[in-house]
Amino acid sequence: MMKFYKAKKVVIVTEAYILDDITQALQKLGVSGYTIMGATGKGERGLRLGNGVSSLYKNVKIEVVTSAEIAEKIVDQVVDNFFVNYAGIIYLEDVEVVQAKKVQLPE
């Protein structure tokens, strides 16, 4: 039977305008990988459909699977450095992974 390792998935939904800044912050925290996808929806700042040429009104969803320790650092960095001036939400999910090395978990 395959062994599973406990991890955290950090999900960040925010403005595409700050995507590069957030991915740089993730890399500085030692994150080795993440997934980015477009996101549409409605929140406290209204409906965001992602229409138009500019990234000004587009949202992105960033997912990172990592250790609980790194997940907490990501939350602190993103909330303190970005969510004061930009729209966004961040949440954590408990997950289990098969390949611990891919998400920097001890085996």
C-alpha positions as CSV (number, residue, x, y, z in Angstrom):
1,M,0.0,0.0,0.0
2,M,1.2,3.5,-0.9
3,K,2.2,5.8,1.9
4,F,0.6,9.3,2.2
5,Y,2.2,12.3,3.9
6,K,0.2,15.0,5.6
7,A,0.6,18.5,4.1
8,K,-1.2,21.8,3.8
9,K,-2.6,23.4,0.6
10,V,-2.5,27.1,0.6
11,V,-5.0,28.7,-1.7
12,I,-4.7,32.4,-2.6
13,V,-7.3,34.2,-4.7
14,T,-6.2,37.7,-5.5
15,E,-5.7,40.4,-8.2
16,A,-3.6,39.3,-11.2
17,Y,-1.9,42.7,-10.9
18,I,0.2,41.4,-8.0
19,L,0.8,37.9,-9.2
20,D,4.5,38.4,-9.9
21,D,5.0,40.0,-6.5
22,I,3.3,37.0,-4.8
23,T,5.2,34.4,-6.7
24,Q,8.5,36.1,-5.8
25,A,7.5,36.1,-2.2
26,L,6.7,32.4,-2.4
27,Q,10.1,31.7,-3.9
28,K,11.9,33.6,-1.2
29,L,10.1,31.4,1.3
30,G,11.6,28.3,-0.4
31,V,8.4,27.2,-2.2
32,S,9.5,24.9,-5.0
33,G,6.3,24.9,-7.0
34,Y,2.8,26.3,-7.3
35,T,-0.2,26.2,-9.6
36,I,-1.8,29.3,-11.0
37,M,-5.2,29.6,-12.8
38,G,-7.6,32.3,-13.7
39,A,-10.4,33.0,-11.3
40,T,-13.7,34.8,-11.6
41,G,-16.3,35.5,-9.0
42,K,-17.8,38.0,-6.7
43,G,-16.4,39.3,-3.4
44,E,-16.4,42.4,-1.2
45,R,-15.1,44.5,-4.1
46,G,-17.8,43.4,-6.5
47,L,-18.0,41.1,-9.5
48,R,-14.7,40.2,-11.3
49,L,-15.2,38.5,-14.6
50,G,-11.7,39.0,-15.9
51,N,-12.9,40.6,-19.1
52,G,-10.7,43.1,-21.0
53,V,-7.1,43.4,-22.0
54,S,-5.7,44.7,-18.8
55,S,-4.9,42.5,-15.8
56,L,-6.4,45.3,-13.6
57,Y,-9.7,43.6,-13.2
58,K,-8.6,40.0,-13.4
59,N,-8.2,37.6,-10.5
60,V,-5.9,34.6,-10.1
61,K,-6.0,31.5,-7.9
62,I,-2.6,30.3,-6.6
63,E,-2.3,26.9,-5.0
64,V,0.7,25.7,-3.0
65,V,1.1,22.3,-1.3
66,T,3.7,22.5,1.4
67,S,4.5,21.8,5.1
68,A,2.4,23.4,7.8
69,E,5.4,25.5,8.8
70,I,5.9,27.0,5.3
71,A,2.1,27.4,4.9
72,E,1.9,29.6,8.0
73,K,4.8,31.8,6.7
74,I,3.0,32.1,3.3
75,V,-0.2,33.3,5.1
76,D,1.7,35.8,7.2
77,Q,3.6,37.2,4.2
78,V,0.6,37.5,1.9
79,V,-1.8,39.0,4.4
80,D,0.7,41.5,5.8
81,N,2.3,42.5,2.5
82,F,-0.5,42.4,0.0
83,F,-4.0,42.2,1.4
84,V,-3.8,45.6,3.1
85,N,-3.9,47.3,-0.4
86,Y,-5.2,44.6,-2.7
87,A,-8.3,42.4,-2.8
88,G,-7.9,38.8,-1.9
89,I,-8.6,35.8,0.3
90,I,-6.3,33.1,1.5
91,Y,-7.2,29.7,3.1
92,L,-5.6,26.4,4.1
93,E,-6.7,22.9,3.4
94,D,-5.4,19.6,4.9
95,V,-4.2,17.4,2.2
96,E,-2.2,14.1,1.8
97,V,0.5,13.6,-0.8
98,V,2.3,10.6,-2.1
99,Q,5.5,12.3,-3.3
100,A,6.7,14.0,-0.1
101,K,9.9,15.3,-1.8
102,K,8.0,17.3,-4.4
103,V,6.5,19.5,-1.7
104,Q,9.5,19.6,0.6
105,L,8.1,17.3,3.3
106,P,10.4,15.0,5.4
107,E,9.8,11.4,4.6
